[in-house]
Amino acid sequence: MKMRLFTVSLFIASSLFAGKPKPSATDQYVLCLKKVTDVMVNDVASPVAASRYYAYVSLAAYETATLYAKLPSFKGVLNGFNGISVSKELLNGTDKDLAILLAIMKTGERLLPSGYMVKKDTDSLMAAYAKNPALNKTAMLVDSVVAQVMKYVAGDGFNKLNNMPRYILRNGDGYWKPTPPAFMAPIEPHWNSLRTFYLDSVQQFKPEPPVPYDTAKGSSFYKMMKQVYDVDRERDPNKQEIASFWDCNPFAVQQIGHVEFGLKKISPGGHWVGITGIACRLRKLNIEQTVLVHALVSIGLADAFMACWDEKYRSNRVRPEHVIQRLIDPAWKPLLQTPPFPEYVSGHSVASNAAAVILTAIFGDSLAFNDNTEMEFGLKARKFSSFNAAAAEASISRMYGGIHYMDAIDQGVWQGRQVGQFMVNKMAVHYGAAKNSK
């Protein structure tokens, strides 16, 4: 059923390029970014990989916008980024809105494993602008921008990951082990080796060490583990709904007999990119503001996940599923499928709170919104009074789902908010532009 809903959603989205009346530039931007998201879902992009894609796609679109408007570039602000340079001759006679949209699509083509799927939508976009006399020159401009962004991409260390030493499981009950049904290998154990975007280091905001593994019934660890088990046994419909809404597990697998099927879902970062689009449209931001807000959120998410992944593979803590089955109930299964990487800290908590801090700095703490990001996957929309309220629910959802202990959530919240606030402080000029550009 979920797969069927996903297919229908893609069909509806594609038809919007030819819709009447013509969507606003901001609406078209959100739609183009959604098309890139659809391909990430198809590719089963991991949470960290998806955050990297969003960061570079959004950076390309934003730096394109700076060529036309008085917006501060990220040159000299992002680690190793020397900016984008194009001649006035190439820029003159081009279409700003089209250039921004093409920058998203063409960067997606180059970055994503299934970039050919993005190209189909790029062609659809260009067909919609076929009568625009600036089309060809605008495409040439964007090709130059994307080529320069891809040079920046090439230096982040991603291409070296396949040559990193193979991850070896640690001995001991307290360390992470693969979980059913797919027993997947750990995802991106060397992600902390990539170049950060704006953090000085992935360990700049290092969480406290996790509660020590101790299975004695009076220990802090045992109490946390028992809390996960007890909450699951409540079978509280509201908590279960919250857990499902924030699942965002691209690796979820459904097993029917001896056959396994991948349930394609949006990533945690993709969910917050969706919320960002909702906020921009609610506030009726112009395309320049919208591009900048998305760039700030996407880059913030990328560094948040890098910091989180650094801690995950340092502490390398076992998931509740293994411990509860061994100590309490051999037949117990978490409500959500356990994702294929270590438990501490909670990635949802880190990413959600980093995004909430960034969005709150732009929109304030009282923007109520209806989050319909997960509707295409068969889940009802949820209403939130603020970004912080949404982040708090996303964080606690991980215990409701049976896949995180409470200290991983608490320290994830702390780390995410530190990462987000550091960005707000470091990029004050950009935040001012996001709030004040017209």
Order of alpha helices (4+ residues) and beta strands (2+ residues): alpha-alpha-alpha-alpha-alpha-alpha-alpha-alpha-alpha-beta-beta-alpha-alpha-alpha-alpha-beta-beta-alpha-alpha-alpha
